[in-house]
Amino acid sequence: MTRSLSFSLPVTVVVLAIAYIYFSTVFIFIDRWFGLMSSPGLLNATVFTGVALMCVFNYTISVFRDPGRVPSTYMPDVEDSGNPIHEIKRKGGDLRYCQKCSHYKPARAHHCRVCKRCVLRMDHHCIWINNCVGHANYKVFFIFVVYAVMACVYSLVLLIGSLTYDPEKDEEQTGDSFRTAYVISGLLLVPLCVALSVLLGWHIYLILQNKTTIEVIRN
């Protein structure tokens, strides 16, 4: 199931960052280190393009795929009809009722104040995809983070390599535009590598523990 998408500044920033990193990596770092039309240059450009395409593909699905709606007809199995309807946040229970959505919700479903609805197995609301991360899009979100880490680390290695390889070559041809591209790319890639690696490690931990971010925070 897909959802409609309105304009989102964070999503626009992510798209522009991906485009900038891709073009600077292929047409500056790889070209200056290996030569884009050489065998090593073509190999690295092909591999990096494949990683970038997988990153964009999974990011797009994460943005557009509905994270998982609680069916309006959902009713919990209730043995004791006299049991009170209540919201349980910290302990398990069958009767969980969302006052804002006015319907029952299953275990691990939570109401998102941004999306203004309940989401199945909600992990968190991510502003960078302008969407919740939940049951239906958690897998593609995790794969996106994996490919994003790979792309950022790969690009950073190529950046460093292109700087250290024959630094005096074409020194006079290296203008301010190249210097600016290197500075901007470095300022983007270093914090992205750190932040995305931490995010990837966090979600690997959550998967191994079979927990969500909300459950860890609340417990």
C-alpha positions as CSV (number, residue, x, y, z in Angstrom):
1,M,0.0,0.0,0.0
2,T,1.3,3.4,-0.9
3,R,0.4,6.8,0.5
4,S,0.3,10.3,-0.9
5,L,3.2,12.6,-0.3
6,S,3.2,16.3,0.3
7,F,6.3,18.6,0.1
8,S,8.8,17.8,2.8
9,L,11.9,19.9,3.4
10,P,13.9,17.1,5.1
11,V,13.1,14.7,2.2
12,T,14.2,17.3,-0.3
13,V,17.5,17.8,1.7
14,V,18.1,14.0,1.6
15,V,17.5,13.8,-2.1
16,L,19.8,16.8,-2.8
17,A,22.5,15.3,-0.5
18,I,22.3,11.9,-2.3
19,A,22.6,13.6,-5.7
20,Y,25.5,15.8,-4.7
21,I,27.5,12.9,-3.1
22,Y,26.9,10.7,-6.1
23,F,28.0,13.2,-8.8
24,S,31.0,14.4,-6.7
25,T,32.1,10.8,-6.1
26,V,31.8,9.6,-9.7
27,F,32.9,12.7,-11.6
28,I,35.4,14.2,-9.2
29,F,36.9,11.6,-6.8
30,I,36.9,8.6,-9.1
31,D,37.9,10.6,-12.1
32,R,40.8,12.3,-10.4
33,W,42.0,9.1,-8.7
34,F,41.7,6.5,-11.5
35,G,40.4,8.4,-14.5
36,L,36.7,7.8,-15.2
37,M,37.3,5.9,-18.5
38,S,40.0,3.6,-17.2
39,S,39.2,0.1,-16.1
40,P,39.5,0.8,-12.4
41,G,37.6,4.0,-12.8
42,L,34.7,2.3,-14.7
43,L,34.7,-0.6,-12.2
44,N,34.4,1.8,-9.2
45,A,31.9,4.0,-10.9
46,T,29.7,0.9,-11.7
47,V,29.9,-0.5,-8.2
48,F,29.2,2.9,-6.6
49,T,26.3,3.5,-9.0
50,G,24.8,0.2,-8.1
51,V,25.0,0.9,-4.3
52,A,23.6,4.4,-4.9
53,L,20.7,3.0,-6.9
54,M,19.8,0.5,-4.2
55,C,20.0,3.3,-1.7
56,V,17.6,5.5,-3.7
57,F,15.3,2.6,-4.4
58,N,14.9,1.6,-0.8
59,Y,14.6,5.2,0.3
60,T,11.8,5.8,-2.1
61,I,9.9,2.8,-0.9
62,S,10.4,3.9,2.7
63,V,8.9,7.3,1.9
64,F,5.9,6.1,-0.1
65,R,5.0,2.8,1.6
66,D,2.3,3.0,4.2
67,P,3.9,1.8,7.5
68,G,0.9,-0.3,8.5
69,R,-2.6,0.8,9.4
70,V,-4.7,-0.8,12.2
71,P,-7.8,-2.1,10.4
72,S,-10.9,-0.2,11.4
73,T,-12.6,-3.6,12.0
74,Y,-10.0,-4.9,14.4
75,M,-11.4,-6.4,17.6
76,P,-9.3,-8.1,20.2
77,D,-10.3,-11.5,21.5
78,V,-12.0,-10.8,24.8
79,E,-13.0,-13.6,27.1
80,D,-14.3,-11.4,29.9
81,S,-16.8,-8.9,28.5
82,G,-16.7,-7.1,31.8
83,N,-13.0,-6.2,31.4
84,P,-12.4,-2.5,31.4
85,I,-11.2,-0.8,28.2
86,H,-7.9,0.9,28.9
87,E,-4.6,2.0,27.3
88,I,-1.6,-0.1,28.4
89,K,1.8,1.4,27.6
90,R,4.2,-0.5,29.8
91,K,2.7,-4.0,30.2
92,G,1.1,-6.4,27.9
93,G,-2.7,-6.7,27.6
94,D,-5.4,-7.5,25.2
95,L,-7.7,-4.5,25.5
96,R,-5.9,-1.5,24.1
97,Y,-8.1,1.3,22.9
98,C,-6.9,4.5,21.2
99,Q,-9.0,7.5,22.4
100,K,-7.8,9.6,19.4
101,C,-8.6,7.1,16.7
102,S,-11.6,5.7,18.5
103,H,-10.9,2.1,17.9
104,Y,-9.0,-0.9,19.4
105,K,-5.4,-1.4,18.6
106,P,-3.3,-4.6,18.8
107,A,-0.1,-5.1,20.8
108,R,2.9,-3.0,19.7
109,A,0.7,-0.6,17.8
110,H,1.0,3.1,18.8
111,H,-0.6,6.3,17.9
112,C,1.6,8.8,15.9
113,R,1.0,12.4,16.8
114,V,2.5,13.5,13.4
115,C,0.7,11.1,11.2
116,K,-2.4,11.3,13.4
117,R,-3.2,7.6,13.3
118,C,-2.2,4.3,14.9
119,V,0.7,2.4,13.2
120,L,1.3,-1.3,13.5
121,R,4.5,-2.2,15.3
122,M,5.6,1.4,15.2
123,D,9.3,2.0,15.7
124,H,9.5,5.8,15.4
125,H,8.4,8.7,13.2
126,C,11.3,9.7,11.0
127,I,11.3,13.2,9.6
128,W,13.9,12.2,7.0
129,I,11.4,10.0,5.2
130,N,8.4,12.1,6.3
131,N,6.8,8.9,7.4
132,C,6.5,6.5,10.3
133,V,8.8,3.4,10.4
134,G,6.4,0.5,11.2
135,H,5.5,-3.0,10.3
136,A,5.1,-2.6,6.6
137,N,8.2,-0.5,5.8
138,Y,10.7,-1.4,8.5
139,K,12.5,-3.9,6.3
140,V,13.1,-1.4,3.4
141,F,14.1,1.3,5.9
142,F,16.7,-1.0,7.4
143,I,18.0,-1.9,4.0
144,F,18.2,1.8,3.1
145,V,20.3,2.5,6.1
146,V,22.7,-0.4,5.2
147,Y,23.2,0.9,1.7
148,A,23.5,4.5,2.9
149,V,26.3,3.5,5.2
150,M,28.0,1.6,2.4
151,A,27.7,4.5,0.0
152,C,29.0,7.1,2.5
153,V,32.0,5.0,3.6
154,Y,32.8,4.1,0.0
155,S,32.6,7.8,-1.1
156,L,34.7,8.9,1.9
157,V,37.4,6.3,0.9
158,L,37.4,7.6,-2.7
159,L,37.6,11.2,-1.5
160,I,40.6,10.5,0.7
161,G,42.2,8.3,-2.0
162,S,41.8,11.0,-4.7
163,L,43.5,13.5,-2.3
164,T,46.4,11.3,-1.5
165,Y,47.1,9.9,-4.9
166,D,49.7,12.0,-6.8
167,P,48.7,15.3,-5.0
168,E,51.0,17.3,-7.3
169,K,49.4,16.1,-10.5
170,D,47.5,18.8,-12.3
171,E,48.0,21.1,-9.4
172,E,47.5,24.1,-11.5
173,Q,44.3,22.7,-13.0
174,T,42.7,22.2,-9.5
175,G,40.5,25.3,-9.2
176,D,38.4,26.7,-6.4
177,S,35.4,24.7,-7.6
178,F,37.2,21.4,-6.9
179,R,38.4,22.6,-3.5
180,T,34.8,23.7,-2.6
181,A,33.5,20.3,-3.7
182,Y,36.0,18.5,-1.5
183,V,35.2,20.7,1.5
184,I,31.4,20.3,1.1
185,S,31.7,16.6,0.5
186,G,33.9,16.1,3.6
187,L,31.5,18.1,5.8
188,L,28.7,15.9,4.5
189,L,30.3,12.5,4.5
190,V,32.1,12.5,7.9
191,P,29.1,13.2,10.1
192,L,26.9,11.0,7.8
193,C,29.2,8.1,8.2
194,V,29.2,8.4,12.0
195,A,25.5,9.1,12.4
196,L,24.3,6.4,10.0
197,S,26.7,3.8,11.4
198,V,25.3,4.5,14.9
199,L,21.8,4.3,13.5
200,L,22.6,1.0,11.8
201,G,24.1,-0.5,15.0
202,W,21.1,0.6,17.0
203,H,18.6,-1.1,14.6
204,I,20.8,-4.3,14.5
205,Y,20.5,-4.3,18.3
206,L,16.7,-3.9,18.1
207,I,16.3,-6.7,15.6
208,L,18.4,-9.1,17.7
209,Q,16.3,-8.1,20.8
210,N,13.0,-8.2,18.9
211,K,12.2,-4.7,20.2
212,T,11.2,-1.3,18.8
213,T,12.7,2.0,19.6
214,I,9.5,3.0,21.5
215,E,9.6,-0.2,23.5
216,V,13.2,0.3,24.5
217,I,12.6,4.0,25.5
218,R,9.5,3.1,27.6
219,N,11.0,0.2,29.3
